[in-house]
């Protein structure tokens, strides 16, 4: 039975979303983090072939001055039917974040930390692109009773940038926060570079977005572990994948391999030699501001 399409409850004037996404999974994990543009249909993957962390896509349509931004979140599991009962709102500069959840998937303290982390993860790519004053409304919904397919159809980024993603709750609040940080930074990197008119395609675009996720995780959480690097795509599945999903999976593998060189052990701290070196690289490569020490 096909999954329902859930609309964000805080906005009712969305347009029909367009994209070109047809991910297929092998037995290995493929966490799909894509920027899609200039296509016509969104072919949503069945939930049973999506990994436990979910699959995410950002849709970018139109010129930078009239950019339409949409999202898709695909979570595995039985059909979710819960209605969120708690909301925590936070603000950072011109970015407002709303975290929505149902007890006991988050405690109030965990929601506060998650909200602040999501705001920082969104701001890093926007600030790096010179978009410090762009107003943003970002909704993070935590789903604890199953899966589903949620779409935020593309709409112009005026008068504010509106973005929404849905994440599976899991049993580990720290792992959930890390997942939200890396996904948010990845997708907002795509959004920010498109808003300033940079090319949406190219050999460097998807690796940069994966780098943004790793950089944000280290900068915000203060620690990055080898196991958190991208690189879980099995290239044996490439023959089953369309071009966009194949590029994303292989880009994640490539950037994960390249970042291994910064590690002298299994993890790095923001203020140790390895961490400082990686943060300087983040600053030089994708312009993340104020994170290197």
N, C-alpha and C positions, 0 to 999 in steps of 0.2 A: 504494500500500500504506500503510495507516495507520501512524502512528508508534507506537512502543512507549511505554507509560507507565512512567517510571523512578521508583522510590521512593528516597528518601534512604537511603544505606546505613547510617546511624548511628542509625536509629530504625525500629522495626518495628511499632509499634502504632497506625498512622494509621487514621483513619476515612475513609469515602467522602466525597469532596469535592463540594460543591454550589456552583453559581454560575450566572451568566447572561452568557456572553461569546460573541459571534459577530462578531469583527472581519472586515472585508473591506477589501482594499487596492486603491487605484488605482495608477497608474504612479508617483505621488509617494510619498514615504516617510511612513508612519504608524507611529510608535513608540508602541505601546500600553502605557500605564502606568495601570492601572485599579484602583479599589477597588469590589468587587461585594458586594452583600448582598441577602438576602431573596428569592432566586430558587431555581430547582429543578434546572436542568441546566447543565452546562458544555459549550458547543458550541465545540470547539477549532478554531482556524483552520488550514487546510492550510499546511504549512511553506513552500510555494513562493510564497505571497502575503504572507509576513512579511519585513520588511526585514532587512538584514544585522546590525543591532544586536539583533534578537530582539524578542519581545513578552512582556509580563509582566502578571500580574494578581494581586491579593491578594483573598482571599475572607474576609469577616467575617460570622459567623453568631452569633445569640443576644444575650443581654443583656451589658452590660459586665462584670458579675461572673462570667459564664460564657462569655466570648467564645471562639468557635471561629475559629481562624485557619488558612487554607490558602493555597497559592500555586500559580501555574502559570507555567511558562517554556516558550516556544515558539521554537526556533531553526531557521533555514532550513538547507537543505543535505541531503546524503545521510544515511542513518541512522547515527548514532554507535554505535560498538561498543566504544570504548575503556573501560578501567577505570583510574581515577586511581591513580597510583603514589606521589604525594608529597602530604603534608599539612603545612601550617604552622598552628599554633594561636597565637592571641594573645588578650589580655584587656584590657579597659578598663572600670574600675569593675565593674559587675555583668554586663557583656556579654562573652561569649566567642565568638570567631569562628574558624572552621576554613576555610582556603582549600585546596582540593584541585585537583590538576592533573597533567598528564603532561609530562615533558620532551620537547621544548624550548619548550613554550608559555609557560613562565615560568622565570626564573632564581630561585634562592633569595632573592636580594636583592629582586627584583621582587615575589615572594610576600610578603615581610616588609612592604614598603611597601603592597601591596594590602590585606593583613590589617588593618594599622593604620588605613588610610583607611576601610575598610568598617566597622570598629568605631566610628570617629568619626561616620560618616554615619548609623549606626543610633542613636547616642546623642543627637545633636542634637534630633531630634523627640521622643524619649522624655523627655529632660531638660526640654524646653520645655513638655511636658504635665504636669510634676511627677512623672514616673515614674522617678526616679533610682535607686531601689532595686529595680526590677523585674529579676529575673534573665533573661538572654536567651542563647539558643544559636543562632547564625547560621552557616549553612553556605553558602559561595560555591564553586561548582564551575565550573571553566574547561574548556570543551569545545573540543577542537582538531581533531577528525577528522570533523566534519560537524554534523548537526543532530538534532533530536528534540523530543519533547514530554514534559516532566517535570511531575508534579503532586505537591505535598505536600498530601494531603487535610486538611481542616479538623479540628483537634482543640482542646480547651480549652487556654487559656494558663495551665495549672497543671501542676506546680509552677513551671514556667518557660515563657517565651515561646520557641517553637521556630519558626524561619523558615529557608527554603532557597530559593535561586535559582541558576539555571544561566546562564552567560554564554558567548558565542562568544569564542575566544581572539583572533583577529585577529593582525596583524603589529606592532602598536604598543602597547607595554605602558602608555604614558601614556594613550592613548586608551581602553584597556580599564579602567584605574583610574578615569578620569573617568566612564565609563559605569556602573561599579559604584557609584561615589559618588552620582551623580544618581538612579539607579534605587533604591538603598537608601534614601536620604533621602525620596524620593517615597513609597515603599511604607510605610516606617516612620511617616511622617506620618499616613497613613491608619490604621495600626494604633494609634498612640498616641492619636489623637483619639477613636477608637472605644472604646478601653479606659477613657477618662475620661468616657464617656457623651455626647460631642458627636454631633450629627446626622451620619449617614454620607452623606446626600445634601444638596444645596443648591447654589446657584449659585457659592458661594465655595469649596466643598470641593476640587474638582479643581484650580482655579487655585492654591490654597494648596499643594497637593502638588507641583505643578510649580515653584512658588516655592521650596519646601523643597529641591528638587534643585539649583536654581541657587545658592541661598544656601550649601548645604553644599559645593558644588564650589569656590566662591570662598573660603570659610573654611578648607577643608582643603588645597586645592592652592595657594592664594595667588594664583591668577589665574583670570579668567573671560574667555573670548573670545565675541564676538558669535555666531560660528558654533556655539557650544555651547548657546545658548539654545534652549528648546523652540519649535516653530513650523513643523514640517515636514509638517503635515497638509494635504492638498489638499481643500478644502471641496467640490470638485466630486464627491467620492466620497460625500458625505453621504447621497445618496438610496439608496446601497447598504448603508449602515451601520445597525445597531440603535442605539437611543437611547444606551446606555452608551458605545459606542465613538465615536459622534458627539460626545457631550459631552466626552469626554476629548480627542479631537483638536482640537476648537475651543477648549477651555480652554487647551491648550498653545499654540495660535496666539495667543490673547489675552494670556496672561502673557508670552510672548516679545516681543510688540509693546510691552507696557507697560514691560518691562525695558530696551528699547532706549534709553529716555530717560535712563538712568543712564550711558550710554557717551558719552564725548567722542571716542573713537577706536575702533579695532577690538578692543581688549581693555582690561581693567582689572586692577590689582593690588590685593591686599587692603589695602595700606597707602597707596595713593594716594587722591586726593580722590574719584574715582568709586567706588572700592572701599569706602571708609569710608561713603559715602552709602548704597550698596546694603546693606551689612551693618547699618547703623542701621535701614534699612527692614525688613530681615529680622527684626530684634529687635522692632520695633514691630508688625509685621504678624502674625508667627507665633510670636513669643516665643523665638526662638533665643537662647540665653543665652551670654554671654561671648565673643561673636564680634566685636562692634563695638569700634572703637578711637577 
